[in-house]
Amino acid sequence: MSRPVLWLPIVAALPCLAAVTDQQCTDALQHALAAGNPDTRKMAVVALSLAAKKGPLFDQLQSMLKDKDVEVRLAVVAGLQEL
């Protein structure tokens, strides 16, 4: 058997190993929304505004209107405006 054939099953399995579940994505976004760094929260808000049009993530986006950082609140307003 040649070497490329030995690697074929491993390479074919790589996409399965990198799969991310919806729950993992939700957890990552919620963690970023609670971060101490306002830039991290702002980027999470931008990501949420692209992904959440209803449901608990949308509620989380709306709750970020009360964030202590004005840049985060502006990002929420911009995100909600585009929905």
C-alpha positions as CSV (number, residue, x, y, z in Angstrom):
1,M,0.0,0.0,0.0
2,S,1.3,3.4,-0.8
3,R,1.6,6.2,1.7
4,P,-1.1,8.5,0.3
5,V,-3.6,5.6,0.6
6,L,-2.8,5.2,4.3
7,W,-3.6,8.9,5.0
8,L,-6.8,8.9,3.0
9,P,-9.1,7.7,5.9
10,I,-7.5,10.2,8.3
11,V,-7.9,13.1,5.9
12,A,-11.5,12.0,5.2
13,A,-12.3,12.1,8.9
14,L,-10.9,15.6,9.6
15,P,-14.2,17.4,8.8
16,C,-16.0,15.3,11.4
17,L,-13.5,16.1,14.0
18,A,-13.9,19.9,13.4
19,A,-17.7,19.9,13.6
20,V,-19.1,22.4,16.0
21,T,-22.6,22.0,17.5
22,D,-25.2,24.8,17.8
23,Q,-24.8,24.5,21.6
24,Q,-21.1,25.1,21.4
25,C,-21.6,28.2,19.3
26,T,-24.3,29.5,21.6
27,D,-22.0,28.9,24.6
28,A,-19.1,30.7,22.9
29,L,-21.3,33.7,22.1
30,Q,-22.7,33.9,25.6
31,H,-19.2,33.7,27.0
32,A,-18.1,36.6,24.7
33,L,-21.1,38.7,25.7
34,A,-20.1,38.4,29.3
35,A,-16.4,39.2,28.7
36,G,-14.7,42.0,30.6
37,N,-13.3,43.5,27.4
38,P,-15.8,45.8,25.7
39,D,-14.3,45.0,22.3
40,T,-15.0,41.3,22.8
41,R,-18.6,42.1,23.8
42,K,-18.9,44.4,20.7
43,M,-17.7,41.7,18.3
44,A,-20.1,39.2,20.0
45,V,-23.0,41.6,19.4
46,V,-22.0,41.9,15.8
47,A,-21.9,38.1,15.4
48,L,-25.3,37.8,17.2
49,S,-26.9,40.4,15.0
50,L,-25.9,38.4,11.9
51,A,-27.2,35.1,13.4
52,A,-30.2,35.8,15.7
53,K,-33.5,36.9,14.4
54,K,-35.6,35.3,17.0
55,G,-35.3,33.1,20.1
56,P,-33.1,33.2,23.1
57,L,-30.1,34.7,21.2
58,F,-32.2,37.5,20.0
59,D,-33.3,38.2,23.6
60,Q,-29.7,38.2,24.6
61,L,-29.0,40.8,21.8
62,Q,-31.7,43.0,23.1
63,S,-30.4,42.8,26.7
64,M,-27.0,44.1,25.5
65,L,-28.7,47.5,25.0
66,K,-28.1,47.9,28.7
67,D,-24.3,47.3,28.4
68,K,-22.1,49.8,30.3
69,D,-20.0,50.5,27.2
70,V,-21.4,52.9,24.6
71,E,-19.7,51.2,21.7
72,V,-21.4,48.0,22.6
73,R,-24.8,49.6,22.8
74,L,-24.1,51.3,19.4
75,A,-23.3,48.0,17.9
76,V,-26.5,46.5,19.2
77,V,-28.5,49.4,17.7
78,A,-26.8,49.0,14.4
79,G,-27.4,45.3,14.5
80,L,-31.1,45.6,15.3
81,Q,-31.5,48.2,12.6
82,E,-30.3,45.7,10.0
83,L,-32.8,43.0,11.1
